Amino acid sequence: MDLSGYLLAWRTTALPDREVIDALVHPAHAGPSSALAAALADWPGGHYWSDEPDGRHLVLTRPIGRRRRDAWAVHLLLLAATLFTTTFVGAVLLGAIPFDPNPLALLLGTYPFPRDFIHAWAKGLPFSAPLLAILLCHELGHYVTARRYQLDVSLPFFIPAPVVPWSIGTMGAFIRLRTVVSDRRQLLDVGVAGPIAGLLVALPALVVGFALSHPAAGPASLHGMVLGLDDGQAVLGDSLLTFALRHLVRGSAPALVLHPVAFAGWLGVFVTMLNLLPISQLDGGHILYSAVPRWHRRTALGFWALIVALGVYWRGWLLWGVLVLLLSPAGAGRASAAAAVAPRARMDCAHSFPHHVHADTFSTLKAGERPWKAGEGGRAPSPFPRPLPAFPR
């Protein structure tokens, strides 16, 4: 396919799974022109536009070789195991399955199961179904966006947590990015897509759950969202979002005993907001680096120090701080700082911050990739019939 007539210059990067061509488009075709649009319709891969100081760029991607096959049996087995453990926790919260204070009872086979276990276990589905839907949609947001950019990415891996009922039955989910991200535009779009997709399920679950919840009958001093437990009640923290939705759906009720669907929605909102902290390999860290890389290190360090300081009030923050350190390998790859992020993308980044515990590790293309012309170094052949001068970047 000859696209050279529409371009002024290009550079090509050959990656293990795909070829990426960053091309400077001729001003006459930067619209794009109808001729270039027709040619792009036949391109055997993906493409997107990027407005940069030297003109309008067209980034073309096409796959090389065969994409790795996913082990569907492993993914389905982990999903089934996570469905079992989260539903088990939901049934314990509802009292359908008795509470056992031994966190290893389920693993050791000593848990006091009720006689009609299947029926009792199934009562936990109103909790597990929306929770897994939130986690699944979060990961699919990353997955679908990554595939749009022709990135080699795995299906979601769910992580069951059989230490029940001292957990929510899962440690979240993650996907494996088995290639490198070639610019910050891709890093931003892949990073922000997960939290947005997860919230699109978590917010309706929260609204429906609030409608199914009932006012608390406890003392008048009880306020906020209350989770019923075997030996009493636990008050959950409020955010501006949950506070507004609770008052919109249930009016001025001082305390609300949450339905399992509401608890699942609350968890979805809570862990999404944690995941948007601009630190390390969390989604928020990827979003911040892709939008304003110069601020990334100092901002991440400041937020990490704030998390540790908050550990005085809740020890869970200390655990979160340790996890962040473990997810921060030295010398992690970065997307090229030369790849600009469009103003609209920066707006998407700003809107995402005001909104499962997982961290998808993105290995990104380092700055300083050498421009390459056709026939050089034994790499894959260029899609253009004649070499063009590489533009300075």
C-alpha positions as CSV (number, residue, x, y, z in Angstrom):
1,M,0.0,0.0,0.0
2,D,1.6,3.3,-1.1
3,L,0.9,6.1,1.3
4,S,4.0,8.1,0.5
5,G,2.1,10.7,-1.6
6,Y,0.2,11.8,1.5
7,L,3.2,12.2,3.8
8,L,6.2,14.4,4.2
9,A,8.3,12.1,6.4
10,W,8.0,9.1,8.7
11,R,9.8,6.9,11.2
12,T,9.1,3.3,11.9
13,T,9.6,1.3,15.1
14,A,9.5,-2.5,14.8
15,L,8.3,-4.1,18.0
16,P,7.9,-7.9,18.7
17,D,4.2,-7.9,18.0
18,R,3.6,-4.9,15.7
19,E,5.1,-2.2,13.6
20,V,4.4,1.4,14.5
21,I,4.8,4.2,11.9
22,D,4.7,7.8,13.0
23,A,4.2,9.9,9.9
24,L,4.1,13.6,9.3
25,V,1.1,14.2,6.9
26,H,1.3,16.7,4.0
27,P,-0.8,19.8,4.9
28,A,-3.0,19.2,1.9
29,H,-4.1,15.8,3.3
30,A,-4.2,16.6,7.0
31,G,-8.0,17.0,7.0
32,P,-7.8,14.1,6.2
33,S,-8.5,14.4,2.5
34,S,-11.0,12.0,0.9
35,A,-8.2,10.2,-0.9
36,L,-6.2,9.6,2.3
37,A,-9.4,8.5,4.1
38,A,-10.1,6.0,1.4
39,A,-6.5,4.7,1.6
40,L,-6.7,4.4,5.4
41,A,-9.9,2.3,5.1
42,D,-7.8,-0.4,3.5
43,W,-4.9,-0.2,6.1
44,P,-4.4,-3.7,7.6
45,G,-4.2,-2.4,11.2
46,G,-5.2,0.6,13.3
47,H,-4.4,4.3,13.1
48,Y,-5.0,7.5,15.0
49,W,-4.1,11.2,14.6
50,S,-1.9,13.4,16.8
51,D,-1.6,17.2,16.5
52,E,2.0,18.3,17.2
53,P,4.0,21.5,16.9
54,D,5.5,20.5,13.5
55,G,2.2,19.5,12.0
56,R,-0.5,16.8,12.0
57,H,0.8,13.3,12.5
58,L,-0.7,10.0,11.6
59,V,0.3,7.0,13.7
60,L,-0.2,3.7,11.9
61,T,0.0,0.3,13.6
62,R,-0.2,-3.1,12.0
63,P,0.3,-6.5,13.7
64,I,3.4,-8.6,13.0
65,G,3.2,-12.4,13.3
66,R,0.6,-14.3,15.3
67,R,-0.9,-12.9,18.5
68,R,-0.4,-15.1,21.6
69,R,-3.3,-17.3,22.5
70,D,-4.9,-16.9,25.9
71,A,-5.3,-19.9,28.2
72,W,-9.1,-19.6,28.5
73,A,-9.3,-22.5,30.9
74,V,-7.1,-20.6,33.4
75,H,-9.1,-17.4,33.1
76,L,-12.4,-19.2,33.5
77,L,-11.1,-21.3,36.5
78,L,-10.0,-18.1,38.3
79,L,-13.3,-16.4,37.5
80,A,-15.2,-19.4,38.9
81,A,-13.1,-19.5,42.0
82,T,-13.6,-15.8,42.6
83,L,-17.3,-16.1,42.1
84,F,-17.4,-18.9,44.7
85,T,-15.4,-16.9,47.3
86,T,-17.2,-13.6,46.8
87,T,-20.6,-15.2,46.9
88,F,-19.6,-17.1,50.0
89,V,-18.7,-13.7,51.7
90,G,-22.1,-12.3,50.5
91,A,-23.9,-15.2,52.1
92,V,-22.0,-14.7,55.4
93,L,-22.9,-11.0,55.4
94,L,-26.6,-11.9,55.0
95,G,-26.4,-14.6,57.7
96,A,-27.3,-17.4,55.3
97,I,-23.9,-19.1,56.2
98,P,-22.7,-18.9,59.8
99,F,-19.7,-16.7,60.7
100,D,-16.4,-18.5,61.6
101,P,-13.7,-16.3,63.1
102,N,-11.0,-18.6,61.9
103,P,-9.7,-17.0,58.6
104,L,-8.3,-20.3,57.4
105,A,-11.4,-22.4,58.1
106,L,-12.4,-22.6,54.5
107,L,-9.0,-23.6,53.3
108,L,-8.6,-26.2,56.0
109,G,-12.1,-27.6,55.4
110,T,-13.3,-26.9,58.9
111,Y,-15.8,-24.3,58.1
112,P,-19.3,-25.0,59.6
113,F,-21.3,-25.3,56.3
114,P,-25.1,-25.3,56.6
115,R,-27.0,-28.4,55.6
116,D,-28.4,-26.9,52.4
117,F,-25.2,-25.3,51.4
118,I,-25.9,-24.5,47.7
119,H,-29.2,-22.7,48.6
120,A,-27.5,-20.8,51.4
121,W,-24.4,-19.9,49.2
122,A,-26.6,-18.7,46.4
123,K,-28.1,-16.0,48.7
124,G,-24.7,-14.2,48.4
125,L,-25.1,-13.6,44.6
126,P,-26.6,-10.1,45.1
127,F,-23.3,-9.1,46.5
128,S,-20.9,-11.1,44.2
129,A,-22.6,-10.5,40.9
130,P,-22.4,-6.7,40.8
131,L,-18.9,-6.8,42.4
132,L,-17.5,-9.1,39.7
133,A,-19.3,-7.1,37.0
134,I,-17.5,-3.9,38.2
135,L,-14.1,-5.6,38.2
136,L,-14.8,-7.3,34.8
137,C,-15.9,-4.0,33.2
138,H,-12.9,-2.2,34.7
139,E,-10.5,-4.7,33.1
140,L,-12.4,-4.9,29.8
141,G,-12.1,-1.1,29.6
142,H,-8.3,-1.6,29.6
143,Y,-8.5,-4.6,27.4
144,V,-10.7,-3.2,24.6
145,T,-8.7,0.1,24.5
146,A,-5.4,-1.8,24.3
147,R,-6.7,-4.0,21.5
148,R,-7.8,-0.8,19.7
149,Y,-4.1,0.2,19.6
150,Q,-3.1,-3.3,18.5
151,L,-1.4,-4.0,21.8
152,D,-0.8,-7.6,22.8
153,V,-2.8,-7.9,26.1
154,S,-4.2,-10.8,28.0
155,L,-7.7,-11.5,29.1
156,P,-8.5,-10.5,32.8
157,F,-7.1,-12.6,35.6
158,F,-9.3,-12.7,38.7
159,I,-7.7,-13.2,42.1
160,P,-9.8,-15.2,44.5
161,A,-9.2,-14.6,48.2
162,P,-10.3,-17.8,50.2
163,V,-9.6,-16.1,53.5
164,V,-13.3,-15.5,54.3
165,P,-15.1,-13.8,55.8
166,W,-12.1,-11.6,56.7
167,S,-12.0,-10.3,53.1
168,I,-14.4,-9.5,50.4
169,G,-13.5,-12.8,48.7
170,T,-11.2,-11.3,46.1
171,M,-8.1,-9.2,45.7
172,G,-9.4,-7.8,42.4
173,A,-8.3,-8.5,38.9
174,F,-5.6,-7.6,36.4
175,I,-4.5,-7.9,32.8
176,R,-1.1,-8.5,31.4
177,L,0.3,-6.1,28.8
178,R,2.7,-8.3,26.9
179,T,4.3,-5.6,24.8
180,V,5.5,-2.0,25.0
181,V,3.4,1.1,24.8
182,S,4.8,3.3,22.0
183,D,3.6,6.7,23.2
184,R,1.9,8.6,26.0
185,R,-1.4,8.9,24.1
186,Q,-1.7,5.1,24.3
187,L,-0.7,5.1,28.0
188,L,-3.3,7.7,28.8
189,D,-6.2,6.1,26.9
190,V,-5.5,2.6,28.2
191,G,-5.0,3.8,31.8
192,V,-8.2,6.0,31.9
193,A,-10.5,3.5,30.2
194,G,-10.6,1.0,33.1
195,P,-11.7,3.4,35.9
196,I,-14.4,4.9,33.6
197,A,-15.7,1.5,32.5
198,G,-15.8,0.3,36.1
199,L,-17.6,3.4,37.4
200,L,-20.2,3.0,34.7
201,V,-21.3,-0.2,36.5
202,A,-20.5,0.8,40.1
203,L,-22.7,3.9,40.1
204,P,-25.9,2.2,38.9
205,A,-25.2,-0.6,41.4
206,L,-24.9,2.0,44.1
207,V,-28.1,3.7,43.1
208,V,-30.1,0.4,42.9
209,G,-28.5,-0.8,46.2
210,F,-29.5,2.4,48.0
211,A,-33.1,1.9,46.8
212,L,-33.0,-1.6,48.2
213,S,-31.5,-0.6,51.5
214,H,-33.5,0.4,54.6
215,P,-33.1,3.0,57.4
216,A,-31.1,1.8,60.5
217,A,-33.1,1.1,63.6
218,G,-30.1,1.7,65.9
219,P,-29.4,4.7,68.2
220,A,-30.0,8.2,67.0
221,S,-26.3,8.9,67.0
222,L,-25.8,6.4,64.1
223,H,-25.2,8.2,60.8
224,G,-24.1,7.4,57.3
225,M,-23.9,3.9,55.6
226,V,-24.1,0.9,57.9
227,L,-23.0,-2.6,57.1
228,G,-24.8,-5.3,59.1
229,L,-22.4,-7.9,60.5
230,D,-22.9,-11.1,62.5
231,D,-21.8,-9.5,65.8
232,G,-23.0,-5.9,65.2
233,Q,-22.7,-3.1,62.6
234,A,-19.9,-1.3,60.9
235,V,-20.1,2.3,59.6
236,L,-18.6,2.8,56.2
237,G,-16.9,5.9,55.1
238,D,-18.7,8.5,52.9
239,S,-17.4,10.4,50.0
240,L,-19.0,13.4,48.2
241,L,-20.2,11.0,45.5
242,T,-21.8,8.4,47.9
243,F,-23.2,11.2,50.1
244,A,-24.9,12.9,47.2
245,L,-26.3,9.6,45.7
246,R,-27.5,8.4,49.1
247,H,-29.5,11.6,49.8
248,L,-30.8,11.7,46.2
249,V,-32.2,8.2,46.5
250,R,-33.1,7.9,50.1
251,G,-33.7,11.5,51.2
252,S,-32.6,12.6,54.6
253,A,-32.4,9.2,56.4
254,P,-29.6,9.7,59.0
255,A,-28.4,6.1,58.7
256,L,-28.9,3.5,56.1
257,V,-28.3,-0.3,56.4
258,L,-26.8,-1.2,53.1
259,H,-28.2,-3.9,50.8
260,P,-25.5,-6.3,49.4
261,V,-25.8,-4.6,46.0
262,A,-25.1,-1.2,47.6
263,F,-22.1,-2.6,49.4
264,A,-20.7,-4.0,46.1
265,G,-21.3,-0.6,44.5
266,W,-19.6,1.2,47.4
267,L,-16.6,-1.1,47.1
268,G,-16.4,-0.5,43.4
269,V,-16.4,3.3,43.9
270,F,-13.9,3.0,46.8
271,V,-11.3,0.9,45.1
272,T,-11.6,2.9,41.8
273,M,-10.8,6.1,43.7
274,L,-7.8,4.3,45.4
275,N,-6.6,3.1,42.0
276,L,-6.8,6.7,40.6
277,L,-4.2,7.9,43.2
278,P,-1.4,9.4,41.0
279,I,1.2,6.9,42.2
280,S,3.5,4.3,40.7
281,Q,1.8,1.6,38.6
282,L,-1.7,2.5,39.6
283,D,-4.0,3.8,36.8
284,G,-3.7,7.2,38.3
285,G,0.1,7.0,38.0
286,H,-0.1,6.1,34.4
287,I,-2.6,8.9,33.7
288,L,-0.5,11.5,35.4
289,Y,2.7,10.5,33.7
290,S,1.0,10.4,30.2
291,A,-0.4,13.9,30.7
292,V,2.3,15.8,32.6
293,P,5.5,13.6,32.9
294,R,7.5,16.4,34.5
295,W,5.2,16.4,37.6
296,H,5.0,12.7,37.9
297,R,7.8,11.9,40.3
298,R,7.2,14.7,42.8
299,T,3.5,14.3,42.8
300,A,3.7,10.6,43.3
301,L,6.1,11.1,46.2
302,G,3.8,13.7,47.8
303,F,0.8,11.4,47.6
304,W,2.7,8.5,48.9
305,A,3.8,10.5,51.9
306,L,0.2,11.6,52.5
307,I,-1.0,7.9,52.4
308,V,1.6,7.0,55.0
309,A,0.6,9.9,57.2
310,L,-3.1,8.9,57.0
311,G,-2.0,5.5,58.5
312,V,-2.2,7.2,61.9
313,Y,-6.0,7.2,61.4
314,W,-6.5,3.9,59.5
315,R,-3.8,1.2,59.3
316,G,-5.1,0.2,55.9
317,W,-3.4,3.2,54.5
318,L,0.0,1.8,55.7
319,L,-0.7,-1.5,53.9
320,W,-1.6,0.5,50.7
321,G,1.7,2.4,51.0
322,V,3.7,-0.8,51.2
323,L,1.8,-2.3,48.2
324,V,2.6,0.9,46.2
325,L,6.3,0.5,47.0
326,L,6.2,-3.2,45.9
327,L,4.6,-2.1,42.6
328,S,7.3,0.5,41.9
329,P,10.2,-1.4,40.2
330,A,13.3,0.7,39.7
331,G,14.1,1.7,36.2
332,A,10.6,1.0,34.9
333,G,10.2,1.9,31.2
334,R,8.4,5.1,30.2
335,A,6.6,6.3,27.2
336,S,8.5,8.7,25.0
337,A,8.1,12.2,26.3
338,A,8.2,13.4,22.7
339,A,4.9,11.9,21.9
340,A,2.4,14.7,22.6
341,V,-1.0,14.2,24.3
342,A,-3.9,16.0,22.7
343,P,-5.7,18.8,24.7
344,R,-8.9,16.8,24.6
345,A,-7.0,13.9,26.2
346,R,-5.7,16.2,28.9
347,M,-9.3,17.1,29.6
348,D,-10.2,13.4,29.9
349,C,-7.3,13.1,32.4
350,A,-8.5,16.0,34.5
351,H,-12.1,14.7,34.6
352,S,-11.0,11.2,35.7
353,F,-9.2,12.3,38.9
354,P,-12.3,13.6,40.7
355,H,-13.8,10.0,40.5
356,H,-10.1,-3.6,42.8
357,V,-7.2,-3.3,44.0
358,H,-5.0,-4.0,41.0
359,A,-2.1,-2.4,39.2
360,D,-1.5,-3.2,35.5
361,T,2.2,-2.9,34.8
362,F,2.7,-1.1,31.6
363,S,6.1,-1.4,29.9
364,T,6.6,1.6,27.7
365,L,8.9,2.5,24.9
366,K,11.8,4.5,26.0
367,A,12.6,7.9,24.6
368,G,15.2,8.2,21.9
369,E,14.1,5.5,19.4
370,R,16.2,5.8,16.3
371,P,14.4,6.8,13.1
372,W,14.5,4.0,10.5
373,K,14.2,4.0,6.8
374,A,13.2,1.2,4.5
375,G,15.6,-1.6,4.1
376,E,17.7,-0.8,7.2
377,G,19.2,-3.3,9.6
378,G,17.3,-6.3,8.3
379,R,14.0,-5.2,10.0
380,A,10.5,-5.7,8.6
381,P,10.0,-3.9,5.3
382,S,8.3,-0.5,5.2
383,P,4.8,-0.2,3.9
384,F,5.9,2.5,1.6
385,P,7.7,1.8,-1.6
386,R,10.4,4.5,-1.3
387,P,12.2,5.9,1.7
388,L,11.4,9.4,3.0
389,P,13.5,11.6,5.2
390,A,13.0,11.1,8.9
391,F,11.7,14.2,10.5
392,P,13.6,15.7,13.5
393,R,11.9,15.0,16.9
